[in-house]
Amino acid sequence: MPEKKGSSLIPELYTHFLKNPSVCTDTRRIKKGDLFFALKGDQFNGNLFALQALKDGASLAIVDEAVNAGGVPNEISDRLFMVTNVLTTLQELAGFHRLQLSIPVIAITGSNGKTTTKELVHAVLSRKYKTYTTEGNLNNHIGIPLTLLKIKMDAEIAIVEMGANHLQEIAGYCRYTRPTHGLITNIGKAHLEGFGGIEGVKKGKGELYDWLRSSGGTAFVRWDDEILRKLSAGIPEIISYGSGGASLNGIAGNNVSSLEVKILSGMAPFTIHTHLTGTYNLPNVLAAVCIGHHFKVAASAIKNSIEEYMPSNSRSQLIRKGSNTIILDAYNANPSSMKLALENFASFPAEHKILLLGAMAELGRESEEEHRMILDQIAKNSWQEVILVGGDFLKIPHSYRSFTNAMDAASWIASKSYDHTAFLVKGSRSTQMEKAAEPLLR
């Protein structure tokens, strides 16, 4: 099993991919004909499962460690494809595939709202184009190449979500994704530990703008955000959206339980009644409208697609259970998104309101201070109950009810009875706050 090297490696592998254009990294999900990439991590080594992948129907197994094929029929062992590094090969194959696609590719990154914005943009563009997009939040060094390799040759447009927690990550993704268009939702206090502070976040997310500036691309820029306005300077084509002074302008309506968006200018005025909660989702909706309008999707199709979009997976979900209302926004949290969620919930129309908040992760040395600031903000309003879970909320003295983990909080909540009460459920992914909310959803 000689190692494949040199400039012919990726074209040779791409020939295999064209015959079997389906990629898998998990032997539990192997389908007949898949190319199996034997990825490695701290807790797993795909090389150990390469032969099993071939036996289960994979057409090829790409490995970077010698595989003991003793006793294995030649027709199976001959389908081992040895490379120097499986992950790098996966990314290079994805980049090679991207070069074959002469379509617009829209990259979306930011501290908050990436996935919601991506889903809204996909809903809008799909009304007119064959559109491929990132599934779920597969927005990292593995998910992005897998997203690219799922784009078929019938594609008319693609949307790629890019997450990042350190410098040069977005820049690396851009080198093989080669976006023609891009959008940064915002710059906030997310992954401060990896970025080294808010200036690092600004520089890291701004790497998408750097790519668009150097490649002659187009940026959709939230014009209300002074940081994004300044960062985008010099990009050849800037299309702006916001609440005023932008190419497309809109504001939130008066409905405070679910978001209503009024488009004021940039296209014929109309109103969108969404299933999203929180005015913090206004920029996400405006971004989708702006992009749809730029790509000549009809206003009626833009309106209908956004109105039909139902948030899921604990992202800005507004759930009615009996007389109670649960705002389930527990997929993730950072100081910026937590602050916006609290501000929105403070104005939510309910007599009885309960906060169910999990700790925020990846904040590094600023973590305790950021949690203390959230406690200060909580104290500005009157709540029926405040329930805090895990992390640095346990290190700071306060008078609120607290639990070590979400399951303990769930047990306490299950012992109570609530009527005509609204709940805000939010926390970092590591706290799994959706588990704390389970008794409320039964």
Secondary structure, DSSP 8 states (H G I E B T S, - for coil): --B--STTHHHHHHHHHHHS--EES-GGG--TT-EEE--B-SS-BGGGGHHHHHHTT-SEEEESS----TTS-HHHHTTEEE-S-HHHHHHHHHHHHHHT--S-EEEEE-SS-HHHHHHHHHHHHTTTS-EEE--TT--STTHHHHHHHT--TT-SEEEEE---SSTTHHHHHHHHH--SEEEE----S-SHHHHTSHHHHHHHHTHHHHHHHHHT-EEEEETT-HHHHHHTTT-SEEEEEESSSSSEEEEE-S-SSS-EEEEEESSS-EEEE-S--SGGGHHHHHHHHHHHHHTT--HHHHHHHHHH----TTSSEEEEETTEEEEE--S---HHHHHHHHHHHHTSS-SEEEEEEE---S-GGGHHHHHHHHHHHHTTS--SEEEEESGGGGTS--SSEEESSHHHHHHHHHTS--SSEEEEEE--GGG-HHHHTHHHH-
